[in-house]
Amino acid sequence: MASISFKKMHGSGNDFILIDNRDGAIAAEEAPELARRLCRRGFGIGADGLILVEESACADFKWLFLNQDGSHAEMCGNGGRCAARFAVLFGICQKRLTFETAAGVIKAHVRNNLVKLQLTRPKGIKRDLSLDIDGRKIMVDFADTGVPHAVFFCQEVKSIDVKVLGEKIRNHPAFKPTGTNVNFVEVESTSLLKVRTYERGVEDETYACGTGAAACALLAGLRNLVSSPVQVVTSGGEKLTVYFDTSNPAEIYLEGNAVLVYSGVTEEI
């Protein structure tokens, strides 16, 4: 069995296993199964996703991001903040950096454990999509902030059964073939949102989702419910800050802490 050195990090409770794979020791075709084994809670290290940091020809580094179930994700805001801090902590790059993702090249600025990340230009923005869920109509908004997000505005997020309703919206025919992440949003004030997120690939509620927080803030801004910057309180109780300009959606940033939890070595399971 080969030993693998790793770091465990989290961004607002969204947790990840990070591995320096610049030597290419882990082949791309092996990564999905490795993610499933290492991310499995109770049997592996346990995490929402696996991040392999690799060499890039156009940025400071490239990442390969895999969800808990081994599927690939184009982008992840909280994972991106963790990857940026990982790279700075271990001398891969300077505090102002870029890294390559399947969604494009991302910019970040690391200040101690606080990381501000520029997300990819939001696309596919839609409002008032009507979904038939168990015979009743539910209205959602939609934005792709690196990955697809449906956003449901509600009166009280704590009353929502996120796993049940989230799964139904995530797999709704309107979002075929890839499905969507699903966010439930409560507007507390013009500068504060409460958000709970069902994430595809994890297939459950997670403590936080960075691209989801960004989608919620932007769509709330387009409805004139909030103005930038917006504090987003996640289900894990931490706050993310989203900066946006509704007249220029390309400029959208996510800021929050990226925490190194521990370092370890695991035998390949």
FENDAQUI-V825226 format. One record per residue. N is the residue number from 1. RES is the residue in three letters. PHI is phi in radians with two decimals (* if undefined). OMEGA is omega in whole degrees, 0 to 359 (NA if undefined). Layout:
# FENDAQUI-V825226
N|RES|PHI|OMEGA  N|RES|PHI|OMEGA
This chain:
# FENDAQUI-V825226
1|MET|*|180  2|ALA|-1.51|176  3|SER|-1.51|182  4|ILE|-2.24|174  5|SER|-1.46|183  6|PHE|-2.56|170  7|LYS|-2.12|174  8|LYS|-1.84|181  9|MET|-2.34|173  10|HIS|-2.49|171  11|GLY|-2.11|181  12|SER|1.00|178  13|GLY|1.59|173  14|ASN|-1.38|192  15|ASP|-1.86|187  16|PHE|-2.49|169  17|ILE|-1.75|180  18|LEU|-2.03|182  19|ILE|-2.29|174  20|ASP|-1.36|183  21|ASN|-2.00|181  22|ARG|-1.17|176  23|ASP|-1.51|178  24|GLY|1.23|183  25|ALA|-1.11|177  26|ILE|-1.76|181  27|ALA|-1.27|183  28|ALA|-1.00|182  29|GLU|-1.26|178  30|GLU|-1.53|189  31|ALA|-1.10|181  32|PRO|-1.04|180  33|GLU|-1.18|177  34|LEU|-1.08|178  35|ALA|-1.05|180  36|ARG|-1.07|181  37|ARG|-1.27|185  38|LEU|-1.27|185  39|CYS|-1.47|183  40|ARG|-1.21|183  41|ARG|-1.26|180  42|GLY|1.56|181  43|PHE|-2.15|177  44|GLY|-2.11|176  45|ILE|-1.24|180  46|GLY|1.60|180  47|ALA|-2.99|174  48|ASP|-1.38|181  49|GLY|-2.94|178  50|LEU|-2.02|178  51|ILE|-2.10|174  52|LEU|-1.78|179  53|VAL|-1.61|187  54|GLU|-2.28|178  55|GLU|-1.22|177  56|SER|-2.30|178  57|ALA|-1.56|186  58|CYS|-2.24|182  59|ALA|-2.60|180  60|ASP|-1.14|174  61|PHE|-2.82|176  62|LYS|-2.14|174  63|TRP|-2.09|167  64|LEU|-1.99|184  65|PHE|-1.92|179  66|LEU|-2.23|176  67|ASN|-1.24|180  68|GLN|-0.97|182  69|ASP|-1.55|179  70|GLY|1.58|178  71|SER|-1.34|179  72|HIS|-1.51|174  73|ALA|-2.15|182  74|GLU|-1.17|186  75|MET|-2.70|176  76|CYS|-2.68|185  77|GLY|-1.12|180  78|ASN|-1.21|175  79|GLY|-1.11|178  80|GLY|-1.12|178  81|ARG|-1.15|178  82|CYS|-1.15|180  83|ALA|-1.09|179  84|ALA|-1.11|180  85|ARG|-1.18|176  86|PHE|-0.97|183  87|ALA|-1.14|178  88|VAL|-1.26|181  89|LEU|-1.01|186  90|PHE|-1.90|167  91|GLY|1.25|180  92|ILE|-1.36|181  93|CYS|-2.77|179  94|GLN|-1.48|187  95|LYS|-1.23|171  96|ARG|-1.75|193  97|LEU|-2.57|171  98|THR|-2.30|172  99|PHE|-2.48|187  100|GLU|-1.63|176  101|THR|-2.27|176  102|ALA|-1.18|179  103|ALA|-1.64|182  104|GLY|2.20|180  105|VAL|-1.51|185  106|ILE|-1.90|175  107|LYS|-1.75|177  108|ALA|-2.59|175  109|HIS|-2.30|183  110|VAL|-1.85|175  111|ARG|-2.23|188  112|ASN|0.98|180  113|ASN|-1.66|178  114|LEU|-1.60|183  115|VAL|-2.20|175  116|LYS|-1.88|189  117|LEU|-2.15|174  118|GLN|-1.51|179  119|LEU|-1.48|177  120|THR|-1.20|182  121|ARG|-1.04|178  122|PRO|-1.05|180  123|LYS|-2.48|176  124|GLY|1.14|184  125|ILE|-1.15|179  126|LYS|-2.40|178  127|ARG|-2.14|174  128|ASP|1.03|171  129|LEU|-1.36|181  130|SER|-1.66|180  131|LEU|-2.00|174  132|ASP|-1.59|180  133|ILE|-2.09|179  134|ASP|0.93|175  135|GLY|1.48|177  136|ARG|-2.15|182  137|LYS|-1.54|175  138|ILE|-2.15|180  139|MET|-1.74|178  140|VAL|-2.32|169  141|ASP|-1.79|183  142|PHE|-2.56|171  143|ALA|-2.69|174  144|ASP|-1.78|180  145|THR|-1.86|186  146|GLY|2.00|169  147|VAL|-2.44|186  148|PRO|-1.30|180  149|HIS|-2.42|167  150|ALA|-1.60|184  151|VAL|-2.21|180  152|PHE|-2.00|178  153|PHE|-1.45|183  154|CYS|-2.38|182  155|GLN|-1.33|187  156|GLU|-2.63|185  157|VAL|-1.20|183  158|LYS|-1.20|181  159|SER|-1.54|183  160|ILE|-1.48|171  161|ASP|-1.49|189  162|VAL|-1.08|183  163|LYS|-1.14|183  164|VAL|-1.24|182  165|LEU|-1.24|179  166|GLY|-1.06|180  167|GLU|-1.12|181  168|LYS|-1.18|178  169|ILE|-1.23|181  170|ARG|-0.96|183  171|ASN|-1.78|182  172|HIS|-1.13|180  173|PRO|-0.95|180  174|ALA|-1.10|184  175|PHE|-1.97|176  176|LYS|-1.21|7  177|PRO|-1.62|190  178|THR|-1.62|184  179|GLY|1.36|183  180|THR|-2.57|166  181|ASN|-1.34|184  182|VAL|-2.31|182  183|ASN|-2.08|177  184|PHE|-1.95|193  185|VAL|-2.17|172  186|GLU|-2.05|180  187|VAL|-1.52|180  188|GLU|-1.47|179  189|SER|-2.83|180  190|THR|-1.26|179  191|SER|-2.31|184  192|LEU|-2.51|176  193|LEU|-2.14|168  194|LYS|-1.87|186  195|VAL|-2.35|169  196|ARG|-2.15|189  197|THR|-2.26|169  198|TYR|-1.72|184  199|GLU|-1.87|172  200|ARG|-1.17|184  201|GLY|1.58|171  202|VAL|-1.62|179  203|GLU|1.06|178  204|ASP|-2.94|173  205|GLU|-1.25|174  206|THR|-1.96|182  207|TYR|-1.17|180  208|ALA|-2.91|173  209|CYS|-2.55|185  210|GLY|-1.17|179  211|THR|-1.16|176  212|GLY|-1.19|177  213|ALA|-1.02|179  214|ALA|-1.14|179  215|ALA|-1.08|180  216|CYS|-1.11|181  217|ALA|-1.11|181  218|LEU|-1.12|182  219|LEU|-1.19|174  220|ALA|-1.14|177  221|GLY|-1.12|178  222|LEU|-1.16|175  223|ARG|-1.59|181  224|ASN|1.07|177  225|LEU|-1.58|180  226|VAL|-2.47|173  227|SER|-2.32|184  228|SER|-1.29|357  229|PRO|-1.41|183  230|VAL|-2.06|172  231|GLN|-1.52|179  232|VAL|-2.02|177  233|VAL|-1.56|182  234|THR|-1.53|180  235|SER|-1.17|175  236|GLY|-1.40|176  237|GLY|1.59|180  238|GLU|-1.59|182  239|LYS|-2.00|170  240|LEU|-1.94|177  241|THR|-1.98|179  242|VAL|-2.02|176  243|TYR|-1.93|181  244|PHE|-2.65|176  245|ASP|-2.37|184  246|THR|-1.08|178  247|SER|-1.47|179  248|ASN|-2.51|185  249|PRO|-1.05|179  250|ALA|-1.14|182  251|GLU|-1.65|178  252|ILE|-2.35|186  253|TYR|-2.22|177  254|LEU|-2.13|182  255|GLU|-2.29|177  256|GLY|3.11|181  257|ASN|-1.36|171  258|ALA|-2.14|192  259|VAL|-1.94|172  260|LEU|-1.43|184  261|VAL|-1.53|178  262|TYR|-2.89|174  263|SER|-1.93|180  264|GLY|-2.81|174  265|VAL|-2.29|179  266|THR|-2.15|170  267|GLU|-1.34|180  268|GLU|-1.09|188  269|ILE|-1.34|NA
